[in-house]
């Protein structure tokens, strides 16, 4: 119902764009969020976008990541810039009202 893609290994300072492909019925009804879970840590919220495009980002990102939504294509993106080793995590998308999760994609800002 949700499927993440676009993860990979990049050098510090590099960029990745993650995609979340969402089933049509879920996309129409849900705000969508990105979360991440680093090794040995709890899952944490990264950013959210509502059905009409209102967005919020976690303060700790300091403006490096941007969430966006293509409602026509049922896609939500997470553009990650200036990646740091601390951004290494599995990134998940989540449909809040349905409480559905994707399987996750590994994103690494690794030296």
Residue pairs with C-beta under 8 A, 6 or more apart in sequence:
1 22
1 23
1 26
1 95
1 98
1 100
2 20
2 21
2 22
2 23
2 26
2 93
2 94
2 95
2 100
2 101
2 102
3 20
3 21
3 102
3 103
4 18
4 19
4 20
4 21
4 91
4 92
4 93
4 102
4 103
4 104
4 105
5 18
5 19
5 21
5 105
6 16
6 17
6 18
6 19
6 105
7 16
7 18
7 91
7 105
7 106
7 107
7 108
8 16
8 106
8 107
8 108
9 108
9 110
10 16
10 83
10 108
10 109
10 110
11 109
11 110
11 111
12 83
12 84
12 85
12 109
12 110
12 111
13 82
13 83
14 83
14 109
15 79
15 80
15 81
15 82
15 83
16 80
16 83
16 107
17 77
17 78
17 79
17 80
18 34
18 77
18 78
18 80
18 91
18 105
18 107
19 75
19 76
19 77
20 32
20 34
20 75
20 76
20 77
20 78
20 93
20 102
21 74
21 75
22 30
22 32
22 74
22 75
22 76
22 93
22 95
23 74
24 74
26 95
26 98
26 100
27 71
27 74
27 95
28 51
29 51
29 95
29 97
29 98
30 51
30 95
30 96
30 97
30 98
31 48
31 49
31 50
31 51
31 95
31 96
31 97
32 48
32 49
32 69
32 76
32 93
32 94
32 95
32 96
33 45
33 46
33 47
33 48
33 49
33 93
33 94
33 96
34 45
34 46
34 47
34 48
34 67
34 76
34 78
34 91
34 92
34 93
34 94
35 43
35 44
35 45
35 46
35 91
35 92
35 93
35 94
36 43
36 44
36 46
36 87
36 89
36 90
36 91
36 92
36 107
37 43
37 44
37 89
37 90
37 92
37 104
38 86
38 88
38 89
39 88
39 89
41 89
43 92
44 58
45 58
46 57
46 58
46 61
46 65
46 67
46 78
46 91
47 55
47 56
47 57
47 58
47 61
47 65
47 66
47 67
47 78
48 55
48 56
48 67
48 96
49 55
49 67
49 68
49 69
49 76
51 71
53 69
53 71
55 66
55 67
55 68
57 63
57 65
57 66
57 67
64 80
64 81
64 82
64 83
65 78
65 79
65 80
65 81
66 78
66 79
66 81
67 76
67 77
67 78
67 79
68 76
68 77
68 79
69 75
69 76
69 77
70 76
70 77
76 93
78 91
80 87
80 107
80 109
83 107
83 108
83 109
84 109
85 109
85 110
85 111
86 109
87 107
87 108
87 109
88 107
88 108
88 109
88 110
89 106
89 107
90 104
90 105
90 106
90 107
91 104
91 105
91 106
91 107
92 101
92 102
92 103
92 104
93 101
93 102
94 100
94 101
94 102
95 101
